[in-house]
Amino acid sequence: MKANICGAERAVRIIAGLALIAWALFANGPVWAWIGVVPLVTGLINYCPAYGIFGISTCKTKHE
């Protein structure tokens, strides 16, 4: 699995995921707020399966 999420997007995914999960846990948020698990996990592992399918990457490539 090659990383396809880097930089600011990774941070945004982690923060958004944590915010949604916290909302579900501590503020009686709606059940759909548990979807925050998806951006949290993809941010933590630096890989998005949907990006992989479509060939998208936010990581800068190094030219050798």
C-alpha positions in Angstrom: 0.0 0.0 0.0 1.7 3.2 -1.2 0.8 6.4 0.7 -1.6 8.6 -1.3 -2.5 11.1 1.4 0.1 13.6 2.7 0.5 16.9 4.3 -2.4 19.1 5.2 -5.0 16.7 3.9 -3.8 14.1 6.4 -4.1 16.5 9.3 -7.6 17.7 8.2 -8.8 14.1 7.9 -7.5 13.2 11.4 -9.0 16.3 13.0 -12.4 15.9 11.2 -12.6 12.3 12.1 -11.8 13.0 15.8 -14.3 15.8 15.8 -17.1 13.7 14.4 -16.4 10.8 16.8 -16.3 13.2 19.8 -19.6 14.7 18.7 -21.2 11.2 18.5 -19.7 10.2 21.9 -20.0 13.3 24.1 -22.7 15.5 22.6 -25.3 13.0 21.7 -24.6 13.5 18.0 -26.5 11.6 15.4 -25.5 8.0 14.6 -24.1 9.1 11.2 -21.4 11.0 13.1 -19.6 7.6 13.5 -18.6 8.0 9.9 -15.7 10.0 11.4 -13.9 6.6 11.8 -13.3 6.6 8.0 -11.4 9.9 7.7 -9.6 9.1 11.0 -8.3 5.7 9.8 -7.4 6.9 6.3 -5.5 9.8 7.8 -3.6 7.6 10.2 -2.6 5.1 7.6 -1.9 7.7 4.9 -3.9 5.7 2.4 -7.4 6.2 0.9 -8.8 3.3 -1.1 -11.0 5.6 -3.2 -8.0 7.6 -4.2 -6.2 4.4 -5.1 -9.1 3.3 -7.4 -9.1 6.7 -9.2 -5.3 7.1 -9.3 -5.3 10.2 -7.1 -2.5 11.2 -4.8 -1.8 14.3 -2.7 1.7 13.3 -2.0 4.5 15.1 -3.9 6.6 12.7 -6.0 10.3 12.9 -5.9 12.1 12.9 -9.2 15.2 10.7 -9.2 
